Amino acid sequence: MDLYLLHLKVQDVVTSEMMEDRNRLVLVMEQSEGDVEISQTKAQPQINNGRHNWSNGQCVVAVPSLSSLNPSFDLSLCRAKLENDWLPVSDMEAPLKIALDVPSVKRYVVFNSALFHFILAPMLYVIVWCALFSTLHLYMTVSDYWVLCLSVSLVSIFLTTTIIFILHHSNKELNMNLDVRLIQVNERMVKHKLLVAVADWVQNCNGNMQLYFVYWDMSHCLRALTETLEERSSVANDTQKKMKKKMSHLVLTAEIKTVDPEVGGSDVEEEEEVVDEQRPLLRNEERNCQRQDVSIATIFSLVPDASLPAQAKAYQLLMTYSAAYVKLLVSERLSGPTHHHPRSQRNHCTTAPFCLCQYIKKKILR
């Protein structure tokens, strides 16, 4: 019975948190829609002075990493420009530090950077070549060693190229350890018509890792993606299956701590009966040590729930893939139509082949 009550308590905690997140999501959407409707009548002069010439996809500020081995970004470089224009510092620095200023995240960024892959390629080639040559030399008798060396070199080049290509292609996908951590940051920044992402590439044998702030008015993409989902309402089950299939790997694990009712509850009742002046200190410490927090692992999926309205689903998809899209945008890795084929009329980005909502349609809904 106690375990059953504990299970019900955890369900209530998770349900309340999910309801609060959903209410916050709807509130942000209503605010964004309200901004679209009254932006022309109640726009502040300070905002108009800084953004009247900007277009979707335009890079506002790029902050380089201070070190390749210890990635960190000096936010004071962009603080003056963003604060003077429209963005408060409190909405920028605190979320970014929570998302990026973590030792495990920094280690992942180093080992997943383009510079590390650039250094890894020749090292991997030498290791594969030595392993193949030493193995084949024992089991094969070849009179001409140049034939064996040439064969081993060709196989080593093929294997090294394949591994580097797989690593390079994986960087174009949504990164759970970096892009997903920036979702909460972009949820705040999108209210100021900004999106944030971390991108890196190798230029002149040097790593180029930067934190990018890109101007983006989400209202157009939100409206277009909402219309697309509403048009597919007749085949909503098929659309939901596509999202589950292509977003099945986007799963977050969170630990929810609850107090053990058997230990914590009995201690509280006993402490209420004892007067503060008569309470033994040693006995009090023993009771505090007996209290234990029960951690329950809960799995949250980033797939939009089927019961959500079309606008809520569209907003969640846009926020989920915002950092990944900006990363590909600033590094010019968005594959699209060439100059012989005109861009789509519904493209809301002038600096890329397709905008964020079109990227989601191509990646998830197609």
VENGIGI-V879224 format. One record per residue. N is the residue number from 1. RES is the residue in three letters. SS is DSSP state (helix for helix, strand for strand, loop for the rest). NEAR is the number of other ideal C-beta (glycine too) atoms within 10 Angstrom. D_CENTER is the distance of its C-alpha to the mean C-alpha in Angstrom with 2 decimals. Layout:
n->{N N}
res->{RES RES}
ss->{SS SS}
near->{NEAR NEAR}
d_center->{D_CENTER D_CENTER}
This chain:
n->{1 2 3 4 5 6 7 8 9 10 11 12 13 14 15 16 17 18 19 20 21 22 23 24 25 26 27 28 29 30 31 32 33 34 35 36 37 38 39 40 41 42 43 44 45 46 47 48 49 50 51 52 53 54 55 56 57 58 59 60 61 62 63 64 65 66 67 68 69 70 71 72 73 74 75 76 77 78 79 80 81 82 83 84 85 86 87 88 89 90 91 92 93 94 95 96 97 98 99 100 101 102 103 104 105 106 107 108 109 110 111 112 113 114 115 116 117 118 119 120 121 122 123 124 125 126 127 128 129 130 131 132 133 134 135 136 137 138 139 140 141 142 143 144 145 146 147 148 149 150 151 152 153 154 155 156 157 158 159 160 161 162 163 164 165 166 167 168 169 170 171 172 173 174 175 176 177 178 179 180 181 182 183 184 185 186 187 188 189 190 191 192 193 194 195 196 197 198 199 200 201 202 203 204 205 206 207 208 209 210 211 212 213 214 215 216 217 218 219 220 221 222 223 224 225 226 227 228 229 230 231 232 233 234 235 236 237 238 239 240 241 242 243 244 245 246 247 248 249 250 251 252 253 254 255 256 257 258 259 260 261 262 263 264 265 266 267 268 269 270 271 272 273 274 275 276 277 278 279 280 281 282 283 284 285 286 287 288 289 290 291 292 293 294 295 296 297 298 299 300 301 302 303 304 305 306 307 308 309 310 311 312 313 314 315 316 317 318 319 320 321 322 323 324 325 326 327 328 329 330 331 332 333 334 335 336 337 338 339 340 341 342 343 344 345 346 347 348 349 350 351 352 353 354 355 356 357 358 359 360 361 362 363 364 365 366}
res->{MET ASP LEU TYR LEU LEU HIS LEU LYS VAL GLN ASP VAL VAL THR SER GLU MET MET GLU ASP ARG ASN ARG LEU VAL LEU VAL MET GLU GLN SER GLU GLY ASP VAL GLU ILE SER GLN THR LYS ALA GLN PRO GLN ILE ASN ASN GLY ARG HIS ASN TRP SER ASN GLY GLN CYS VAL VAL ALA VAL PRO SER LEU SER SER LEU ASN PRO SER PHE ASP LEU SER LEU CYS ARG ALA LYS LEU GLU ASN ASP TRP LEU PRO VAL SER ASP MET GLU ALA PRO LEU LYS ILE ALA LEU ASP VAL PRO SER VAL LYS ARG TYR VAL VAL PHE ASN SER ALA LEU PHE HIS PHE ILE LEU ALA PRO MET LEU TYR VAL ILE VAL TRP CYS ALA LEU PHE SER THR LEU HIS LEU TYR MET THR VAL SER ASP TYR TRP VAL LEU CYS LEU SER VAL SER LEU VAL SER ILE PHE LEU THR THR THR ILE ILE PHE ILE LEU HIS HIS SER ASN LYS GLU LEU ASN MET ASN LEU ASP VAL ARG LEU ILE GLN VAL ASN GLU ARG MET VAL LYS HIS LYS LEU LEU VAL ALA VAL ALA ASP TRP VAL GLN ASN CYS ASN GLY ASN MET GLN LEU TYR PHE VAL TYR TRP ASP MET SER HIS CYS LEU ARG ALA LEU THR GLU THR LEU GLU GLU ARG SER SER VAL ALA ASN ASP THR GLN LYS LYS MET LYS LYS LYS MET SER HIS LEU VAL LEU THR ALA GLU ILE LYS THR VAL ASP PRO GLU VAL GLY GLY SER ASP VAL GLU GLU GLU GLU GLU VAL VAL ASP GLU GLN ARG PRO LEU LEU ARG ASN GLU GLU ARG ASN CYS GLN ARG GLN ASP VAL SER ILE ALA THR ILE PHE SER LEU VAL PRO ASP ALA SER LEU PRO ALA GLN ALA LYS ALA TYR GLN LEU LEU MET THR TYR SER ALA ALA TYR VAL LYS LEU LEU VAL SER GLU ARG LEU SER GLY PRO THR HIS HIS HIS PRO ARG SER GLN ARG ASN HIS CYS THR THR ALA PRO PHE CYS LEU CYS GLN TYR ILE LYS LYS LYS ILE LEU ARG}
ss->{loop helix helix helix helix helix helix helix helix helix helix helix helix helix helix helix helix helix helix helix helix helix helix helix helix helix helix helix helix helix helix helix helix helix helix helix helix helix loop loop loop loop loop loop helix helix helix helix helix helix helix loop loop loop loop loop loop loop strand strand strand strand strand strand strand loop loop loop loop loop loop loop strand loop loop helix helix helix helix helix helix helix helix helix helix loop loop loop helix helix helix loop helix helix helix helix helix helix helix helix loop loop helix helix helix helix helix helix helix helix helix loop loop helix helix helix helix helix helix helix helix helix helix helix helix helix helix helix helix helix helix helix helix helix helix helix helix helix helix loop loop loop loop loop helix helix helix helix helix helix helix helix helix helix helix helix helix helix helix helix helix helix helix helix helix helix helix helix helix helix loop loop loop loop loop loop loop loop loop helix helix helix helix helix helix helix helix helix helix helix helix helix loop strand strand strand strand strand strand strand strand strand strand loop loop strand strand strand strand strand strand strand strand strand strand loop loop helix helix helix helix helix helix helix helix helix helix helix helix helix helix loop helix helix helix helix helix helix helix helix helix helix helix helix helix helix loop loop loop loop strand strand strand strand strand strand strand strand strand loop helix helix helix helix helix helix helix helix helix helix helix helix helix loop loop helix helix helix loop loop helix helix helix helix helix helix helix helix helix helix loop loop strand strand strand strand strand strand strand strand strand loop loop loop loop loop loop loop loop helix helix helix helix helix helix helix helix helix helix helix loop helix helix helix helix helix helix helix helix helix loop loop loop loop loop loop loop loop loop loop loop loop loop loop loop loop loop loop loop loop loop loop loop loop loop helix helix helix helix helix helix helix helix helix helix loop}
near->{5 10 8 8 10 17 11 10 15 15 11 10 15 15 10 10 14 12 10 10 11 15 10 11 17 15 10 16 19 11 11 18 14 11 16 15 10 10 14 7 6 9 13 9 7 11 15 11 12 18 19 8 7 16 13 22 22 14 15 20 18 16 20 13 21 11 11 16 12 12 22 15 20 12 17 10 13 18 16 10 13 21 12 11 15 16 23 10 13 9 16 22 14 12 19 21 14 12 20 21 13 13 8 8 16 17 14 16 22 17 10 16 23 19 19 18 18 15 14 15 14 10 10 17 18 11 12 19 18 12 13 17 18 10 11 14 13 8 6 9 7 12 6 8 10 8 10 17 13 11 15 20 15 10 15 20 13 11 16 20 13 10 16 16 10 9 15 12 9 10 20 14 12 18 20 14 13 20 21 17 19 26 17 13 24 25 16 18 23 22 15 18 22 25 27 24 25 27 21 22 17 15 10 5 8 9 22 18 21 18 23 20 23 26 18 29 19 27 17 18 26 22 16 19 25 20 15 18 21 15 10 15 9 9 11 14 9 11 20 16 11 15 20 13 10 14 19 11 10 16 12 12 8 11 9 13 10 14 16 15 15 12 14 17 12 13 17 13 9 11 12 7 6 12 6 6 5 6 11 9 7 7 11 13 10 11 17 9 8 13 12 12 10 15 10 15 8 15 8 14 13 20 20 21 12 12 8 16 13 19 21 18 23 26 25 19 26 23 20 22 24 28 26 22 30 26 25 20 26 22 18 10 13 20 9 14 12 6 6 5 9 8 16 13 5 15 20 22 24 11 15 21 17 21 27 28 28 24 23 24 18 12 16 17 17 8}
d_center->{40.31 38.39 35.54 35.57 35.44 32.55 30.66 31.44 30.31 26.88 26.58 27.58 24.97 22.10 23.64 24.06 20.46 19.31 21.97 20.97 17.34 18.89 21.44 19.01 17.13 20.55 21.64 18.89 19.71 23.36 22.90 21.15 23.97 26.48 25.29 25.80 29.29 30.60 28.87 32.09 34.43 32.85 30.78 31.22 33.05 30.70 27.73 29.91 31.11 27.68 26.06 28.95 28.68 24.92 23.47 20.15 18.18 20.28 18.89 20.15 19.48 18.29 18.38 19.21 18.48 21.59 21.80 20.68 21.33 19.78 16.86 17.15 17.36 20.39 19.31 23.04 23.31 21.56 22.64 26.03 25.09 22.36 24.51 27.61 26.15 24.39 21.41 22.33 21.24 20.44 17.59 16.03 16.88 16.42 12.79 11.92 14.21 12.81 9.27 10.81 14.42 14.42 16.75 14.96 11.77 14.35 16.21 13.43 12.78 16.58 17.22 14.61 15.74 18.09 20.90 20.86 21.05 23.84 25.71 25.08 26.76 30.32 30.13 29.11 31.90 34.50 33.57 33.70 36.92 38.66 37.71 39.01 42.10 43.13 42.74 44.54 47.22 48.36 48.72 49.78 52.93 52.59 55.46 53.41 50.47 49.04 48.40 46.45 44.51 43.71 42.54 40.36 38.87 38.04 36.40 34.42 33.22 32.15 30.25 28.54 27.57 26.18 23.99 22.67 22.09 20.05 17.86 17.61 16.82 14.03 12.24 12.46 10.48 6.91 6.05 5.81 6.83 5.02 2.24 1.82 4.32 4.56 5.17 8.39 9.21 9.28 11.24 13.77 13.85 14.43 17.66 18.80 17.85 15.26 11.74 10.07 8.56 9.89 12.26 15.30 18.42 21.98 24.70 28.30 27.44 25.22 21.50 19.87 16.53 15.71 13.51 13.98 14.82 15.58 17.89 17.01 19.17 17.28 20.61 21.77 18.79 18.76 22.48 22.48 19.90 21.75 24.99 23.81 22.89 26.19 28.09 26.85 27.88 30.88 28.77 26.07 26.40 25.77 22.67 21.33 22.25 20.41 17.12 17.78 18.76 15.88 13.12 15.12 13.00 9.97 11.66 11.16 14.32 15.66 19.16 21.51 24.60 27.91 31.38 33.87 36.49 39.32 39.04 37.58 39.64 42.96 42.49 41.88 45.02 47.13 46.00 47.02 50.53 51.03 52.07 50.01 53.11 54.09 50.70 50.90 48.20 48.02 47.73 44.94 42.92 43.51 42.21 39.04 38.47 38.97 36.16 33.11 29.62 28.60 24.92 23.85 20.69 19.08 16.70 14.43 13.36 10.80 13.77 15.56 18.84 21.94 23.79 21.58 23.11 22.03 20.71 18.47 17.09 16.60 14.80 12.34 11.75 11.48 8.87 6.71 7.33 7.95 5.92 6.97 10.27 10.96 10.49 13.05 15.07 15.92 16.64 18.80 17.56 17.62 20.65 22.88 26.55 28.85 31.21 33.77 31.76 30.98 27.56 27.17 28.61 25.65 23.29 21.97 20.95 23.89 22.23 20.61 22.15 20.15 17.92 14.65 16.65 18.62 15.67 14.66 18.39 18.77 15.84 16.17 19.45 21.75}
